[in-house]
Amino acid sequence: MESVARRLKELFVPIHEVAYMADEPDVELQALGYESYWPLYFASRSAPLGRVPAEVVDALFYNFAPGEVAAQIPSVWEVATPEAVLAARQRGCVAALRRILGDLADSPVIARSAELFTKAAFSAPMEGRMLYAGLRSLPVPEEPLARLWHSATLLREHRGDGHTAALVAAGINGQESHVLQALYSDMKPREFGRLDPLTDDQLTTVIDGLRRRGLVDDADAFTPAGRKLRTEIEELTDTLAAPAYTCLEPHEVDELVTGLAPVVAKVNADNPFLTTP
């Protein structure tokens, strides 16, 4: 049976990801003075941490190519403060959800789902979860739709911090994680967008390292050991995420799954990058 952590991931991730997939957050952040995507991405995602050095952001974000973070941090804070960025991001995400959901945005299911997601988000353990901890220090919005997005973001970054821990425990570095994710998604590594910053030689070096460990074969595909390791990383990620949901009764989990199904369907239908039904 699919775990609660995996079932609920399919609900909160799409809601959170309007931050990256919809136009409204970009418009709000561009109004602050950010002229292109990556400065506003690094500013908005790292803002809960405050004005920390690039090395801190690089460590927490984990899988960006060498130099990508330092190209933006700390210069993004010359444009706007972390507080202004956080407010703009939330405004944009809520506006995006309101556009996508229409009348559903003010329905009782949004208020109830926000209540349950917030309950889970604040029941999750904070130890070792730096990005989640930064988000958890922020005020919780009162408006139900804003609270739904905020709590979904807390749960997503809590899971993300745990996923990073699982990768580190498995001895997989940031660029290797992208290669494994590409193969897990039945893509060739060069087709995986987050590997674009690497030159062909750099990508070959990453794949060769995985090959020497017996995780990738000569055709740049998973070996049985590689697929097993990638599956184990995902299972450990679920295990590390699971404590957030022990506060929810089974009927509350079912209530979230049933109530948010039409919400997530609308959000996914609006996502231009969605590749699976």
Buried (B, 14 or more C-beta within 10 A) or exposed (E): EEBBBBBBBBBBBBBBBBBBBBEBBBBBBBEBEBEEEBBBBBBBBBBBBEEBEBEBBBBBBBBBBEEBBBEBBBEBBEBBBBEBBBBBBBBBBBBBBBBBBEEBBEBEBBBBBBBBBBBBBBEBEEEEBBBBBBBBEBEBBEBBBBBBBBBBBBBBBBBBBBBBBBBEEBEBEBBBBBBBBBBBEEBEBBEBEBBEBBEEEBBBEBBEBBBEBEBBBEEBEBBEEBBEBBEEBBBBBBEBBBBBBEBBEEEBBEBBBEBBEEBBEBBBEBBEEEEEE
